[in-house]
Amino acid sequence: MYISEDIDDILRNRENEVLEFKEAKNNFDSRERSDYCAAIANAGGGRLLLGVNDSGEIVGTSVYIGTIEKIPQEVH
């Protein structure tokens, strides 16, 4: 889990091959989440931040905590 200082450091960067921002205003379906995670893994690893727009502004998300906990299982 990240603390606010870690997130602030990450948000100072722009999106790139290892950093992807997604607003995720609505819950991602499992296929879409898996596709993003696979793309990041194929690039050698990285981070997917939900609730952040393409400009790096925190906009919040409606993704459920249970969904976030499922992501590692979906990727494996």
N, CA, C and O atoms as a Tinker XYZ file with bonds, in Angstrom:
   304  protein
     1  N      0.850000   -1.169000    0.000000    73     2
     2  CA     0.000000    0.000000    0.000000    64     1     3
     3  C      0.899000    1.237000    0.000000    63     2     4     5
     4  O      1.945000    1.264000    0.649000    81     3
     5  N      0.477000    2.237000   -0.727000    73     3     6
     6  CA     1.249000    3.471000   -0.813000    64     5     7
     7  C      0.748000    4.477000    0.212000    63     6     8     9
     8  O     -0.435000    4.489000    0.555000    81     7
     9  N      1.656000    5.326000    0.701000    73     7    10
    10  CA     1.253000    6.444000    1.537000    64     9    11
    11  C      1.222000    7.693000    0.669000    63    10    12    13
    12  O      1.750000    7.688000   -0.443000    81    11
    13  N      0.615000    8.751000    1.161000    73    11    14
    14  CA     0.368000    9.930000    0.328000    64    13    15
    15  C      1.644000   10.518000   -0.270000    63    14    16    17
    16  O      1.612000   11.018000   -1.395000    81    15
    17  N      2.758000   10.473000    0.446000    73    15    18
    18  CA     4.009000   11.006000   -0.094000    64    17    19
    19  C      4.470000   10.204000   -1.305000    63    18    20    21
    20  O      4.975000   10.772000   -2.274000    81    19
    21  N      4.296000    8.885000   -1.252000    73    19    22
    22  CA     4.655000    8.039000   -2.392000    64    21    23
    23  C      3.804000    8.385000   -3.605000    63    22    24    25
    24  O      4.316000    8.488000   -4.719000    81    23
    25  N      2.515000    8.562000   -3.391000    73    23    26
    26  CA     1.613000    8.889000   -4.493000    64    25    27
    27  C      1.960000   10.249000   -5.066000    63    26    28    29
    28  O      1.964000   10.420000   -6.285000    81    27
    29  N      2.252000   11.221000   -4.212000    73    27    30
    30  CA     2.666000   12.542000   -4.701000    64    29    31
    31  C      3.899000   12.431000   -5.587000    63    30    32    33
    32  O      3.969000   13.073000   -6.635000    81    31
    33  N      4.867000   11.627000   -5.178000    73    31    34
    34  CA     6.080000   11.434000   -5.991000    64    33    35
    35  C      5.740000   10.810000   -7.340000    63    34    36    37
    36  O      6.270000   11.231000   -8.368000    81    35
    37  N      4.872000    9.822000   -7.345000    73    35    38
    38  CA     4.480000    9.157000   -8.587000    64    37    39
    39  C      3.757000   10.136000   -9.508000    63    38    40    41
    40  O      4.004000   10.149000  -10.714000    81    39
    41  N      2.865000   10.956000   -8.948000    73    39    42
    42  CA     2.067000   11.876000   -9.761000    64    41    43
    43  C      2.888000   13.013000  -10.359000    63    42    44    45
    44  O      2.418000   13.691000  -11.272000    81    43
    45  N      4.078000   13.229000   -9.875000    73    43    46
    46  CA     4.952000   14.251000  -10.472000    64    45    47
    47  C      5.438000   13.828000  -11.860000    63    46    48    49
    48  O      5.928000   14.651000  -12.633000    81    47
    49  N      5.299000   12.549000  -12.162000    73    47    50
    50  CA     5.712000   12.020000  -13.464000    64    49    51
    51  C      4.546000   12.052000  -14.436000    63    50    52    53
    52  O      3.385000   12.121000  -14.032000    81    51
    53  N      4.864000   12.001000  -15.707000    73    51    54
    54  CA     3.839000   11.858000  -16.742000    64    53    55
    55  C      3.665000   10.378000  -17.043000    63    54    56    57
    56  O      4.509000    9.552000  -16.696000    81    55
    57  N      2.554000   10.060000  -17.695000    73    55    58
    58  CA     2.361000    8.680000  -18.126000    64    57    59
    59  C      3.493000    8.289000  -19.067000    63    58    60    61
    60  O      3.981000    9.104000  -19.851000    81    59
    61  N      3.894000    7.047000  -18.976000    73    59    62
    62  CA     4.941000    6.531000  -19.857000    64    61    63
    63  C      4.787000    5.015000  -19.936000    63    62    64    65
    64  O      3.733000    4.477000  -19.597000    81    63
    65  N      5.822000    4.339000  -20.377000    73    63    66
    66  CA     5.749000    2.884000  -20.553000    64    65    67
    67  C      5.515000    2.135000  -19.248000    63    66    68    69
    68  O      4.997000    1.019000  -19.264000    81    67
    69  N      5.885000    2.728000  -18.129000    73    67    70
    70  CA     5.764000    2.037000  -16.841000    64    69    71
    71  C      4.790000    2.718000  -15.884000    63    70    72    73
    72  O      4.688000    2.327000  -14.721000    81    71
    73  N      4.080000    3.727000  -16.363000    73    71    74
    74  CA     3.121000    4.440000  -15.517000    64    73    75
    75  C      1.883000    4.774000  -16.335000    63    74    76    77
    76  O      1.963000    5.476000  -17.342000    81    75
    77  N      0.742000    4.266000  -15.895000    73    75    78
    78  CA    -0.521000    4.462000  -16.610000    64    77    79
    79  C     -1.552000    5.023000  -15.638000    63    78    80    81
    80  O     -1.775000    4.457000  -14.568000    81    79
    81  N     -2.179000    6.134000  -16.011000    73    79    82
    82  CA    -3.254000    6.728000  -15.225000    64    81    83
    83  C     -4.587000    6.357000  -15.861000    63    82    84    85
    84  O     -4.722000    6.398000  -17.084000    81    83
    85  N     -5.563000    5.999000  -15.052000    73    83    86
    86  CA    -6.915000    5.717000  -15.530000    64    85    87
    87  C     -7.914000    6.355000  -14.579000    63    86    88    89
    88  O     -7.855000    6.142000  -13.368000    81    87
    89  N     -8.835000    7.142000  -15.134000    73    87    90
    90  CA    -9.854000    7.763000  -14.288000    64    89    91
    91  C    -10.697000    6.715000  -13.587000    63    90    92    93
    92  O    -11.005000    6.857000  -12.404000    81    91
    93  N    -11.069000    5.679000  -14.291000    73    91    94
    94  CA   -11.865000    4.586000  -13.707000    64    93    95
    95  C    -13.084000    5.121000  -12.970000    63    94    96    97
    96  O    -13.375000    4.716000  -11.845000    81    95
    97  N    -13.794000    6.045000  -13.628000    73    95    98
    98  CA   -14.994000    6.601000  -12.997000    64    97    99
    99  C    -16.020000    5.515000  -12.719000    63    98   100   101
   100  O    -16.755000    5.575000  -11.734000    81    99
   101  N    -16.061000    4.540000  -13.582000    73    99   102
   102  CA   -16.917000    3.374000  -13.376000    64   101   103
   103  C    -16.014000    2.167000  -13.187000    63   102   104   105
   104  O    -14.835000    2.202000  -13.538000    81   103
   105  N    -16.560000    1.125000  -12.642000    73   103   106
   106  CA   -15.776000   -0.079000  -12.396000    64   105   107
   107  C    -15.278000   -0.674000  -13.715000    63   106   108   109
   108  O    -16.086000   -0.944000  -14.603000    81   107
   109  N    -13.972000   -0.884000  -13.862000    73   107   110
   110  CA   -13.434000   -1.574000  -15.036000    64   109   111
   111  C    -13.962000   -2.999000  -15.051000    63   110   112   113
   112  O    -14.081000   -3.621000  -13.995000    81   111
   113  N    -14.278000   -3.527000  -16.224000    73   111   114
   114  CA   -14.589000   -4.949000  -16.263000    64   113   115
   115  C    -13.275000   -5.723000  -16.198000    63   114   116   117
   116  O    -12.210000   -5.176000  -16.484000    81   115
   117  N    -13.357000   -6.987000  -15.824000    73   115   118
   118  CA   -12.141000   -7.769000  -15.578000    64   117   119
   119  C    -11.278000   -7.886000  -16.828000    63   118   120   121
   120  O    -10.052000   -7.922000  -16.720000    81   119
   121  N    -11.877000   -7.945000  -17.999000    73   119   122
   122  CA   -11.106000   -8.051000  -19.250000    64   121   123
   123  C    -10.266000   -6.789000  -19.483000    63   122   124   125
   124  O     -9.091000   -6.877000  -19.842000    81   123
   125  N    -10.870000   -5.633000  -19.279000    73   123   126
   126  CA   -10.154000   -4.372000  -19.477000    64   125   127
   127  C     -9.013000   -4.233000  -18.473000    63   126   128   129
   128  O     -7.908000   -3.826000  -18.831000    81   127
   129  N     -9.286000   -4.570000  -17.221000    73   127   130
   130  CA    -8.229000   -4.514000  -16.201000    64   129   131
   131  C     -7.090000   -5.447000  -16.566000    63   130   132   133
   132  O     -5.920000   -5.073000  -16.488000    81   131
   133  N     -7.432000   -6.654000  -16.963000    73   131   134
   134  CA    -6.410000   -7.635000  -17.323000    64   133   135
   135  C     -5.580000   -7.165000  -18.507000    63   134   136   137
   136  O     -4.365000   -7.366000  -18.531000    81   135
   137  N     -6.225000   -6.540000  -19.493000    73   135   138
   138  CA    -5.499000   -6.031000  -20.662000    64   137   139
   139  C     -4.485000   -4.967000  -20.265000    63   138   140   141
   140  O     -3.346000   -4.991000  -20.732000    81   139
   141  N     -4.887000   -4.033000  -19.407000    73   139   142
   142  CA    -3.955000   -2.994000  -18.961000    64   141   143
   143  C     -2.794000   -3.600000  -18.179000    63   142   144   145
   144  O     -1.637000   -3.236000  -18.391000    81   143
   145  N     -3.106000   -4.517000  -17.282000    73   143   146
   146  CA    -2.053000   -5.148000  -16.479000    64   145   147
   147  C     -1.106000   -5.960000  -17.353000    63   146   148   149
   148  O      0.104000   -5.949000  -17.129000    81   147
   149  N     -1.643000   -6.663000  -18.344000    73   147   150
   150  CA    -0.792000   -7.442000  -19.249000    64   149   151
   151  C      0.120000   -6.530000  -20.056000    63   150   152   153
   152  O      1.294000   -6.846000  -20.254000    81   151
   153  N     -0.403000   -5.410000  -20.520000    73   151   154
   154  CA     0.417000   -4.470000  -21.285000    64   153   155
   155  C      1.559000   -3.925000  -20.438000    63   154   156   157
   156  O      2.689000   -3.809000  -20.913000    81   155
   157  N      1.270000   -3.593000  -19.197000    73   155   158
   158  CA     2.314000   -3.096000  -18.300000    64   157   159
   159  C      3.336000   -4.194000  -18.024000    63   158   160   161
   160  O      4.539000   -3.932000  -18.025000    81   159
   161  N      2.874000   -5.411000  -17.791000    73   159   162
   162  CA     3.791000   -6.527000  -17.540000    64   161   163
   163  C      4.666000   -6.801000  -18.755000    63   162   164   165
   164  O      5.861000   -7.060000  -18.614000    81   163
   165  N      4.078000   -6.746000  -19.950000    73   163   166
   166  CA     4.843000   -6.988000  -21.177000    64   165   167
   167  C      5.892000   -5.917000  -21.423000    63   166   168   169
   168  O      6.879000   -6.152000  -22.121000    81   167
   169  N      5.678000   -4.742000  -20.850000    73   167   170
   170  CA     6.652000   -3.661000  -20.984000    64   169   171
   171  C      7.748000   -3.767000  -19.924000    63   170   172   173
   172  O      8.635000   -2.916000  -19.862000    81   171
   173  N      7.692000   -4.801000  -19.098000    73   171   174
   174  CA     8.719000   -4.992000  -18.082000    64   173   175
   175  C      8.280000   -4.602000  -16.687000    63   174   176   177
   176  O      9.093000   -4.600000  -15.763000    81   175
   177  N      7.009000   -4.271000  -16.516000    73   175   178
   178  CA     6.494000   -3.897000  -15.201000    64   177   179
   179  C      6.135000   -2.430000  -15.155000    63   178   180   181
   180  O      6.497000   -1.660000  -16.044000    81   179
   181  N      5.425000   -2.053000  -14.122000    73   179   182
   182  CA     5.031000   -0.663000  -13.985000    64   181   183
   183  C      3.905000   -0.507000  -12.996000    63   182   184   185
   184  O      3.640000   -1.387000  -12.177000    81   183
   185  N      3.241000    0.641000  -13.087000    73   183   186
   186  CA     2.172000    0.977000  -12.156000    64   185   187
   187  C      0.933000    1.413000  -12.918000    63   186   188   189
   188  O      1.020000    2.095000  -13.939000    81   187
   189  N     -0.223000    1.009000  -12.404000    73   187   190
   190  CA    -1.516000    1.437000  -12.916000    64   189   191
   191  C     -2.204000    2.172000  -11.779000    63   190   192   193
   192  O     -2.540000    1.563000  -10.763000    81   191
   193  N     -2.415000    3.468000  -11.934000    73   191   194
   194  CA    -3.079000    4.266000  -10.906000    64   193   195
   195  C     -4.509000    4.539000  -11.328000    63   194   196   197
   196  O     -4.751000    5.153000  -12.367000    81   195
   197  N     -5.453000    4.083000  -10.524000    73   195   198
   198  CA    -6.871000    4.310000  -10.781000    64   197   199
   199  C     -7.310000    5.573000  -10.054000    63   198   200   201
   200  O     -6.843000    5.863000   -8.952000    81   199
   201  N     -8.220000    6.326000  -10.686000    73   199   202
   202  CA    -8.717000    7.554000  -10.081000    64   201   203
   203  C     -7.857000    8.758000  -10.392000    63   202   204   205
   204  O     -7.926000    9.773000   -9.699000    81   203
   205  N     -7.035000    8.651000  -11.446000    73   203   206
   206  CA    -6.142000    9.738000  -11.860000    64   205   207
   207  C     -6.350000    9.963000  -13.353000    63   206   208   209
   208  O     -6.327000    9.012000  -14.134000    81   207
   209  N     -6.557000   11.233000  -13.758000    73   207   210
   210  CA    -6.755000   11.484000  -15.188000    64   209   211
   211  C     -5.417000   11.559000  -15.916000    63   210   212   213
   212  O     -4.358000   11.481000  -15.292000    81   211
   213  N     -5.470000   11.711000  -17.239000    73   211   214
   214  CA    -4.250000   11.695000  -18.052000    64   213   215
   215  C     -3.290000   12.831000  -17.721000    63   214   216   217
   216  O     -2.101000   12.746000  -18.029000    81   215
   217  N     -3.794000   13.898000  -17.094000    73   215   218
   218  CA    -2.940000   15.022000  -16.699000    64   217   219
   219  C     -2.272000   14.800000  -15.348000    63   218   220   221
   220  O     -1.468000   15.622000  -14.910000    81   219
   221  N     -2.602000   13.688000  -14.684000    73   219   222
   222  CA    -2.022000   13.395000  -13.381000    64   221   223
   223  C     -2.803000   13.988000  -12.224000    63   222   224   225
   224  O     -2.313000   14.016000  -11.095000    81   223
   225  N     -4.014000   14.464000  -12.491000    73   223   226
   226  CA    -4.863000   15.041000  -11.456000    64   225   227
   227  C     -5.711000   13.939000  -10.822000    63   226   228   229
   228  O     -6.311000   13.129000  -11.528000    81   227
   229  N     -5.759000   13.911000   -9.497000    73   227   230
   230  CA    -6.581000   12.931000   -8.796000    64   229   231
   231  C     -8.040000   13.327000   -8.954000    63   230   232   233
   232  O     -8.438000   14.427000   -8.570000    81   231
   233  N     -8.838000   12.425000   -9.523000    73   231   234
   234  CA   -10.260000   12.688000   -9.758000    64   233   235
   235  C    -11.157000   11.728000   -8.982000    63   234   236   237
   236  O    -12.378000   11.879000   -8.987000    81   235
   237  N    -10.567000   10.761000   -8.327000    73   235   238
   238  CA   -11.338000    9.776000   -7.580000    64   237   239
   239  C    -11.845000    8.676000   -8.494000    63   238   240   241
   240  O    -11.769000    8.785000   -9.718000    81   239
   241  N    -12.352000    7.636000   -7.901000    73   239   242
   242  CA   -12.843000    6.495000   -8.666000    64   241   243
   243  C    -13.954000    5.800000   -7.905000    63   242   244   245
   244  O    -14.061000    5.912000   -6.683000    81   243
   245  N    -14.770000    5.084000   -8.644000    73   243   246
   246  CA   -15.824000    4.293000   -8.008000    64   245   247
   247  C    -15.474000    2.809000   -8.006000    63   246   248   249
   248  O    -16.335000    1.969000   -7.747000    81   247
   249  N    -14.217000    2.483000   -8.294000    73   247   250
   250  CA   -13.784000    1.088000   -8.267000    64   249   251
   251  C    -13.872000    0.590000   -6.826000    63   250   252   253
   252  O    -13.389000    1.241000   -5.900000    81   251
   253  N    -14.485000   -0.550000   -6.658000    73   251   254
   254  CA   -14.701000   -1.104000   -5.328000    64   253   255
   255  C    -13.422000   -1.720000   -4.769000    63   254   256   257
   256  O    -12.597000   -2.254000   -5.510000    81   255
   257  N    -13.274000   -1.636000   -3.451000    73   255   258
   258  CA   -12.113000   -2.229000   -2.783000    64   257   259
   259  C    -11.992000   -3.705000   -3.155000    63   258   260   261
   260  O    -10.883000   -4.180000   -3.400000    81   259
   261  N    -13.086000   -4.430000   -3.202000    73   259   262
   262  CA   -13.052000   -5.845000   -3.569000    64   261   263
   263  C    -12.487000   -6.062000   -4.952000    63   262   264   265
   264  O    -11.806000   -7.055000   -5.206000    81   263
   265  N    -12.770000   -5.123000   -5.854000    73   263   266
   266  CA   -12.234000   -5.204000   -7.213000    64   265   267
   267  C    -10.725000   -5.027000   -7.194000    63   266   268   269
   268  O    -10.003000   -5.766000   -7.864000    81   267
   269  N    -10.251000   -4.064000   -6.441000    73   267   270
   270  CA    -8.811000   -3.808000   -6.357000    64   269   271
   271  C     -8.093000   -5.041000   -5.816000    63   270   272   273
   272  O     -7.001000   -5.377000   -6.275000    81   271
   273  N     -8.697000   -5.709000   -4.851000    73   271   274
   274  CA    -8.087000   -6.910000   -4.283000    64   273   275
   275  C     -8.052000   -8.066000   -5.274000    63   274   276   277
   276  O     -7.220000   -8.963000   -5.133000    81   275
   277  N     -8.934000   -8.070000   -6.275000    73   275   278
   278  CA    -8.982000   -9.141000   -7.273000    64   277   279
   279  C     -7.913000   -8.995000   -8.353000    63   278   280   281
   280  O     -7.561000   -9.977000   -9.005000    81   279
   281  N     -7.400000   -7.799000   -8.549000    73   279   282
   282  CA    -6.481000   -7.550000   -9.667000    64   281   283
   283  C     -5.269000   -8.474000   -9.642000    63   282   284   285
   284  O     -4.955000   -9.054000  -10.681000    81   283
   285  N     -4.567000   -8.649000   -8.519000    73   283   286
   286  CA    -3.416000   -9.569000   -8.543000    64   285   287
   287  C     -3.798000  -10.991000   -8.944000    63   286   288   289
   288  O     -3.023000  -11.665000   -9.622000    81   287
   289  N     -4.974000  -11.458000   -8.540000    73   287   290
   290  CA    -5.427000  -12.801000   -8.914000    64   289   291
   291  C     -5.723000  -12.875000  -10.405000    63   290   292   293
   292  O     -5.430000  -13.887000  -11.042000    81   291
   293  N     -6.295000  -11.823000  -10.969000    73   291   294
   294  CA    -6.612000  -11.807000  -12.393000    64   293   295
   295  C     -5.355000  -11.828000  -13.245000    63   294   296   297
   296  O     -5.328000  -12.435000  -14.316000    81   295
   297  N     -4.323000  -11.168000  -12.767000    73   295   298
   298  CA    -3.081000  -11.081000  -13.529000    64   297   299
   299  C     -2.367000  -12.423000  -13.544000    63   298   300   301
   300  O     -1.776000  -12.793000  -14.559000    81   299
   301  N     -2.409000  -13.154000  -12.443000    73   299   302
   302  CA    -1.737000  -14.453000  -12.385000    64   301   303
   303  C     -2.545000  -15.432000  -13.164000    63   302   304
   304  O     -2.174000  -16.602000  -13.259000    81   303
